[in-house]
Amino acid sequence: MNTILFKAGESCKPNIIETVVKYRTMKDNNRNLNKRLYIATMCSRHRDILREYDIGAELDQFCTASNMEGEARSSANVEIQELQADAHSMILHAPFNELFPAAIDPGARKLAMRRFNEASEAAASFGITKMVVHSGYVPFVYFKEWHRDRSVEFWEEFMADKPEDFRIVIENVLDDEPYMMVEMMEQISDPRIRLCLDTGHALCVSKIPVTEWLRATAPYLGHMHIHNNDGTGDLHSDVTDGLLDMEKFLEEALELCRQDTTFTLETLEGTESMKWLADKGFIQADRNTGASR
């Protein structure tokens, strides 16, 4: 924020005071993530957290594709319907096991397309309009140029028959730098396709600082997964338990990203990280503090 200085004896004009107050209010509102924050259902305490805080849910029930079938699907449907009562909105995480959008084998590509279509149909059945998908990049299997170009083709084909309000966000997993994903986005013409920055993956897979990932991908970000680790593995640790200074990261993310960029807390347990987010003013403490639904 720019500092406004006045000479001795000079009065502060009312319109300047009003501008400062409006700016501070805007900054405070931007810092509040309630309407943009989700809790991943992989978090062991996600049900308790949804009852306490006015946030959304990111559904991990279908991360394994077989859960979209048979008795597993019926069980997941019941659980998701129960979550709808407490979540202000929901995002669906698509399946990812053995699904490779840039697959060299045409049969493998068809499998990925079929499973992602099934996931989008599941999302539609719950009124969900945002879906997280993995990039599917595998080092030493795909040249980056191949993966970039085939991914552009795959995702634009996938989105061709989807509703206008349906969006996907492509998540970094084994990607060791952000620039291939940025180049992919520069070639994609569909504005419904954006990126998901996973802080934990970037932290343990890449030698490039997570803050550089943020700065490079910010123009294309539609979503983030926030969790921490010590750099040795994808531990899904609490936001303060790791190498990433989460407070500075979130402050910069809120400065750089679009207002409709959403965030999912993706830690193993969730409670301590939610308390930290509340203590730091990123969310309202609970449903009784005046958060509107």
C-alpha positions in Angstrom: 0.0 0.0 0.0 1.3 3.5 -0.9 1.9 5.7 2.1 0.2 9.1 2.0 2.3 11.9 3.7 1.2 15.3 4.8 3.2 18.4 5.7 3.0 19.7 9.2 -0.3 21.5 9.8 -1.8 20.2 6.5 -5.2 18.6 6.8 -6.1 15.3 5.3 -8.9 15.9 2.8 -12.0 13.8 3.3 -11.8 12.2 -0.1 -8.3 11.0 0.6 -9.4 9.5 3.9 -12.3 7.8 2.1 -9.9 6.4 -0.5 -7.6 4.9 2.2 -10.5 3.4 4.1 -11.9 1.8 0.9 -8.5 0.5 0.0 -8.0 -1.1 3.4 -11.5 -2.6 3.2 -10.8 -4.0 -0.2 -7.6 -5.6 1.0 -9.4 -7.1 4.0 -12.1 -8.5 1.7 -9.5 -9.9 -0.7 -7.8 -11.7 2.2 -11.0 -13.4 3.3 -11.1 -16.8 1.6 -14.3 -18.2 3.0 -16.2 -18.1 -0.3 -13.1 -19.3 -2.2 -11.9 -22.0 0.2 -12.6 -25.7 0.0 -11.6 -28.7 2.2 -10.5 -31.9 0.5 -12.5 -34.9 1.5 -9.2 -36.7 1.8 -8.7 -34.7 5.1 -9.7 -37.0 7.9 -11.7 -34.3 9.7 -13.4 -32.8 6.7 -16.9 -33.4 8.0 -16.3 -31.6 11.3 -14.6 -28.8 9.4 -17.5 -28.3 7.0 -19.9 -28.1 10.0 -17.7 -25.5 11.7 -16.6 -23.3 8.8 -18.5 -21.7 6.0 -16.5 -23.3 3.2 -16.9 -25.7 0.3 -15.8 -29.3 -0.3 -13.5 -30.8 -2.9 -14.6 -34.4 -3.6 -11.9 -37.0 -3.7 -14.3 -39.9 -3.8 -13.6 -40.5 -7.5 -9.9 -40.1 -7.6 -9.8 -43.9 -8.1 -11.9 -44.5 -11.3 -13.4 -47.7 -10.1 -15.3 -45.8 -7.4 -17.5 -44.4 -10.2 -18.9 -47.9 -10.7 -21.2 -50.4 -8.8 -21.6 -50.4 -5.1 -18.7 -48.0 -4.6 -20.5 -45.4 -6.7 -23.7 -45.8 -4.7 -21.8 -45.4 -1.4 -20.0 -42.3 -2.7 -23.3 -40.8 -3.9 -24.8 -41.1 -0.4 -21.7 -39.5 1.2 -21.6 -36.7 -1.3 -25.3 -35.9 -0.8 -24.7 -35.7 2.9 -21.8 -33.3 2.4 -24.0 -31.0 0.2 -25.9 -29.9 3.3 -22.8 -28.3 4.9 -20.7 -27.2 1.9 -21.4 -23.9 0.3 -20.4 -25.4 -3.1 -18.3 -28.4 -4.3 -15.5 -29.2 -6.7 -14.9 -32.7 -8.1 -11.4 -34.2 -8.3 -11.3 -36.4 -11.4 -9.7 -39.9 -11.3 -6.0 -40.0 -12.2 -4.6 -43.6 -11.7 -3.2 -44.8 -15.1 -4.8 -41.9 -17.0 -2.5 -40.1 -19.3 -3.9 -37.3 -21.6 -0.7 -37.3 -23.7 -0.5 -41.1 -24.0 1.4 -42.4 -27.0 -0.8 -45.5 -27.2 -4.2 -44.5 -28.7 -5.9 -47.0 -26.5 -4.6 -45.4 -23.4 -5.7 -42.0 -24.6 -9.2 -43.4 -25.2 -9.3 -44.8 -21.7 -8.3 -41.4 -20.3 -11.0 -39.6 -22.3 -13.7 -42.1 -21.3 -12.8 -41.9 -17.6 -12.7 -38.0 -17.6 -16.1 -38.0 -19.4 -17.5 -40.3 -16.8 -16.2 -37.9 -14.1 -17.7 -34.9 -15.7 -21.0 -36.7 -15.9 -20.7 -37.5 -12.2 -20.0 -33.8 -11.5 -23.0 -32.7 -13.5 -25.2 -35.1 -11.5 -24.3 -33.1 -8.3 -24.5 -29.7 -10.0 -20.7 -29.3 -9.9 -19.2 -27.0 -12.5 -15.4 -27.2 -11.7 -13.3 -30.3 -12.0 -9.6 -30.9 -11.1 -7.6 -33.1 -13.5 -4.0 -34.2 -13.2 -1.6 -33.1 -16.0 -0.5 -36.7 -16.5 3.1 -35.8 -17.3 5.6 -38.6 -16.7 9.3 -37.7 -16.8 11.5 -39.9 -19.0 8.4 -41.2 -20.8 7.2 -38.1 -22.6 9.3 -35.4 -24.2 8.0 -32.1 -22.8 7.2 -30.8 -26.3 5.2 -33.9 -27.0 3.3 -33.7 -23.7 2.6 -30.0 -24.2 1.2 -30.4 -27.7 -0.8 -33.6 -27.1 -2.3 -32.1 -23.9 -3.5 -29.1 -25.8 -5.3 -31.4 -28.3 -6.7 -33.7 -25.6 -8.2 -31.0 -23.3 -9.7 -29.0 -26.1 -11.3 -32.1 -27.5 -12.5 -33.1 -24.0 -14.1 -29.7 -23.5 -15.7 -29.4 -26.9 -19.1 -30.9 -25.9 -19.2 -29.6 -22.3 -21.6 -27.0 -21.0 -20.5 -23.4 -21.1 -20.3 -23.1 -17.3 -18.2 -26.2 -16.9 -14.5 -25.7 -16.2 -11.4 -27.8 -15.6 -8.2 -26.9 -13.8 -5.1 -28.9 -14.7 -2.9 -29.8 -11.7 0.8 -30.2 -11.6 2.0 -33.5 -10.2 5.3 -34.9 -11.5 5.9 -31.7 -13.5 9.4 -30.4 -12.5 8.9 -26.8 -13.7 5.9 -24.6 -14.5 6.9 -23.4 -17.9 5.7 -26.4 -19.9 2.2 -25.9 -18.4 2.4 -22.2 -19.2 3.3 -22.9 -22.8 0.4 -25.4 -22.9 -2.0 -22.7 -21.7 -0.6 -20.2 -24.3 -1.8 -22.6 -27.0 -5.2 -23.4 -25.5 -8.0 -21.2 -26.8 -10.8 -22.4 -24.5 -11.1 -20.0 -21.5 -12.8 -22.7 -19.5 -9.5 -24.5 -19.2 -7.1 -23.2 -16.5 -4.4 -24.4 -14.1 -4.4 -25.8 -10.6 -1.2 -25.1 -8.6 -0.5 -27.8 -6.1 2.0 -26.3 -3.6 3.0 -29.7 -2.1 3.8 -31.3 -5.5 5.8 -28.3 -6.6 7.7 -28.3 -3.3 8.8 -31.9 -3.4 9.1 -32.5 -7.1 10.7 -29.3 -8.4 13.9 -27.4 -7.7 12.1 -24.2 -8.7 10.7 -22.3 -5.7 7.0 -22.5 -5.2 6.8 -18.7 -5.4 8.2 -18.8 -8.9 5.6 -21.4 -9.8 3.0 -19.0 -8.6 4.4 -16.0 -10.5 4.7 -18.0 -13.7 1.3 -19.6 -13.6 -0.8 -16.8 -11.9 -2.3 -15.5 -15.2 -3.8 -19.0 -15.8 -4.7 -20.2 -12.3 -8.2 -21.1 -11.5 -7.5 -23.2 -8.4 -4.9 -24.2 -5.9 -4.2 -27.1 -3.6 -2.5 -25.8 -0.4 -0.4 -28.1 1.8 3.2 -28.3 2.9 6.1 -30.7 3.2 9.8 -30.9 4.0 10.8 -31.5 0.4 11.3 -35.2 0.7 7.9 -36.4 -0.4 4.2 -35.5 -1.0 3.4 -35.6 2.8 0.3 -33.4 2.8 1.5 -31.8 6.0 -0.2 -28.9 7.8 0.3 -25.5 6.1 2.9 -24.4 8.7 4.7 -27.8 8.8 7.2 -27.6 5.9 9.6 -25.5 3.8 7.0 -23.1 2.3 6.2 -19.9 4.2 2.4 -20.2 3.7 1.4 -16.8 4.9 3.7 -15.0 2.5 2.7 -17.4 -0.3 -1.0 -16.8 0.2 -0.6 -13.1 0.5 1.2 -13.0 -2.8 -1.3 -15.4 -4.4 -4.2 -13.1 -3.4 -2.3 -10.2 -5.0 -1.5 -12.0 -8.3 -4.5 -14.3 -9.0 -7.9 -13.5 -10.3 -10.7 -13.0 -7.9 -12.4 -16.2 -8.9 -9.4 -18.4 -8.2 -10.3 -21.0 -5.6 -8.2 -22.8 -3.0 -8.5 -26.3 -1.4 -6.9 -27.2 1.8 -5.4 -30.6 1.2 -3.7 -31.7 4.4 -4.1 -35.1 6.0 -6.1 -33.9 9.0 -7.1 -30.4 8.4 -8.1 -29.0 11.8 -4.8 -27.3 12.8 -4.4 -25.7 9.3 -8.0 -24.3 9.5 -7.2 -22.8 12.9 -4.1 -21.2 11.5 -6.0 -19.8 8.5 -8.5 -18.3 10.9 -5.9 -16.9 13.2 -4.2 -15.2 10.3 -7.4 -13.7 9.1 -7.7 -15.7 5.8 -11.0 -17.1 6.9 -13.7 -16.3 9.4 -13.4 -18.4 12.5 -16.8 -20.2 12.3 -20.3 -20.1 11.0 -21.4 -17.8 13.8 -19.1 -14.9 12.9 -21.4 -13.5 10.2 -20.3 -15.3 7.1 -23.1 -15.2 4.5 -23.9 -18.4 2.6 
